[in-house]
Amino acid sequence: MGPAARWLVVLAVAVALVAVPQGLRALPVEDTGESAADLAARVLDADRLGWSGEVATQGDVEVPLSGDTFGGVVRILGESSRLRVWWRGPTQHRVDRVRESGETDVVRSGGTTVRWRYEGNRVSVVPYSRIRLPDDPDVVPVALAQRLLTGARAAELSRLPSERVAGRAAAGLRLVPADPRSTVGRVDLWADQETGLPLRVEVYDGAAGSRPVLTTETTSVDLTRPPRSRTTLDLSSGVDVSRGVTLDDAAGADAYAPFAPPSEAAGLPRRGDPEDFGAVGVYGRGPTVLVAVPLRDVVAKGLREQLRKAGTVRDTGERQALEFGPLSVLLDSSGRGNYVLLGTVTPQTLVQAADDVRAGVRLVDPVGR
Amino acid sequence: MIRVELVKLMTRPRTWITILALNALPTLVAVLLAVTDLGPRPGTGPPFLSAVLTDGTLFPLAALGIVLPLFLPVAVAVVGGDAIAGEVQSDTLRYLLVRPVSRLRLLVAKLVSVVVFVVLAVLAVAVVAYVEGRLLLGDAPATGVVSVSGSTLTQAEMTQRTGLAFVYVVLAMLGVAAIALFFSTLTDSAVGAALGTIGVLVASTVLLGLDAADAIKPYLMTRHWLAFVDLFRDPIRWGDVVDGVLTQLGYLVVFAGAAWANFATKDVNR
């Protein structure tokens, strides 16, 4: 074999090694012709499906805050993560955020949430609360898609061409919120053609630009229901265990504050059963949503200091307002007590909501609520 | 031919000095941890380093995490870069080639020699780190070693997974060895071949941090190097480990092939 032939062989091998995987990924997908409304209905129903796999999330927002003040918000919107998921249903799943230096595992089992953090050698066990700041399980495509599509109207939905995601044929769906108060420009998602399981979700803010502010994509998927043993943590007896009542300040506010928020704020109706949400008000539908959380003075003080460190904060003394990506934040101490409001709505909507919540809040017996 | 190369490897002082130097940084880290009792903040630092203060038996894995991103590949680049170019520099390649041995067999012998060096280096780092961990850092908890996912690993599981981790680290260096060997056939300068290899490593590391390079990241040589941590999760996360091995085999096939393509008819002037 001559020199030229030898180099040709090497070149051919190199090209084949690169091209074969790319070619498999680029195989065309035939669209099923399903309507947007039907696909959305299947997506909303998909959280009952059992599956396991890996998810890559990428937040593309420059977040001017640090620390754990907003729970997982800063990490989800500003960083990338790799998640291992075992999903038996909306109340039975395990989501591990894996890092080269360790991992953080969150297990939801009925009414209990267990969180394990390797680097701290610590596990915390708390009752599950519907009122809490976003965490890793909330950005798993099936959970995020359901949150964003809930309340969507047919006129806001349209179909996108099908694509191949995690090796599966996936049907595309677009949601463009009609509400002018929303800071979410659009949501694109792709769901498994066969089962309706969302495999990729892209959230875009209202600003012009082609990059999503948040992408969450399943990179590998096994559509068989994992056994119950996979959605539990088999923890060593050598780890520290702490038991608490709340996972974060939002849940703490719900547990202790004797307030009932009004049924409407900034023209957005209160969402969900008031019995579930207690002192915290959740308003809006789909991606146009805000929450109003009463805060104790000590928590508000820490949050205020955090917000004031951000260069872009607007501070009137009684109110601190900040926006990053599609998220607006307002800490309001203008009356009795403190409220933090945050949501994917315009800053003006948040100010109006703060006024409405203060005007409409009722004092209730926290035990008899 | 392989035996000759292995004898040459073992009798060279440079081999042992390099291995000694590889152990310097983990030793310094162990001493600093023991003196200050300060581990890295959660989520930062090399893998397992946050756990060694409570369980010193994990220090061999932490030491591998310390040397793997830079020091070990640099050592492999130096040894691999010297394989052919070093013979040219010392005017011995002509004498090697007049022996009744094909150039392909010589290349294979050189590659095997580099891989044996990697095995020796990894074993030395592990053994030294184990001794340091037992002497300077925390005792293993009586309840057993805690996996990254919080479960208990039995001694048998720990031994098995540690063995797999060492095999993985050796395999992770295959690509570096092949690239260094290829550069070594291109130039008459061993230093030049080593620097070229290090340049490829640096480029790979830089591209890994670049969003615009997302499409090529799965093919980058350094992409899966630290995936040996996944062997200590429960259940084991095989995806990146398998991808890492396949990536290294790909680099091995292409660059060892390129070394063969170039060296088979290379003119030897010295």
Chai-1 contact restraints between the chains, C-beta under 6 A:
chainA,res_idxA,chainB,res_idxB,connection_type,confidence,min_distance_angstrom,max_distance_angstrom,comment,restraint_id
A,P3,B,T265,contact,1.0,0.0,6.0,A-B,restraint_1
A,R6,B,A261,contact,1.0,0.0,6.0,A-B,restraint_2
A,W7,B,A261,contact,1.0,0.0,6.0,A-B,restraint_3
A,V10,B,G257,contact,1.0,0.0,6.0,A-B,restraint_4
A,V10,B,A258,contact,1.0,0.0,6.0,A-B,restraint_5
A,V10,B,A261,contact,1.0,0.0,6.0,A-B,restraint_6
A,A14,B,V254,contact,1.0,0.0,6.0,A-B,restraint_7
A,L17,B,G250,contact,1.0,0.0,6.0,A-B,restraint_8
A,E100,B,P47,contact,1.0,0.0,6.0,A-B,restraint_9
A,E100,B,L226,contact,1.0,0.0,6.0,A-B,restraint_10
A,E100,B,V229,contact,1.0,0.0,6.0,A-B,restraint_11
A,S101,B,G43,contact,1.0,0.0,6.0,A-B,restraint_12
A,S101,B,P47,contact,1.0,0.0,6.0,A-B,restraint_13
A,G102,B,V148,contact,1.0,0.0,6.0,A-B,restraint_14
A,E103,B,V148,contact,1.0,0.0,6.0,A-B,restraint_15
A,W116,B,G150,contact,1.0,0.0,6.0,A-B,restraint_16
A,Y118,B,V148,contact,1.0,0.0,6.0,A-B,restraint_17
A,E119,B,P42,contact,1.0,0.0,6.0,A-B,restraint_18
A,E119,B,S50,contact,1.0,0.0,6.0,A-B,restraint_19
A,G120,B,P42,contact,1.0,0.0,6.0,A-B,restraint_20
A,L233,B,G150,contact,1.0,0.0,6.0,A-B,restraint_21
A,D234,B,S151,contact,1.0,0.0,6.0,A-B,restraint_22
A,L235,B,G150,contact,1.0,0.0,6.0,A-B,restraint_23
A,S236,B,T143,contact,1.0,0.0,6.0,A-B,restraint_24
A,S236,B,V146,contact,1.0,0.0,6.0,A-B,restraint_25
A,S236,B,S151,contact,1.0,0.0,6.0,A-B,restraint_26
A,S236,B,T152,contact,1.0,0.0,6.0,A-B,restraint_27
A,S237,B,T143,contact,1.0,0.0,6.0,A-B,restraint_28
A,G238,B,P141,contact,1.0,0.0,6.0,A-B,restraint_29
A,G238,B,T143,contact,1.0,0.0,6.0,A-B,restraint_30
A,G238,B,V146,contact,1.0,0.0,6.0,A-B,restraint_31
A,V239,B,G150,contact,1.0,0.0,6.0,A-B,restraint_32
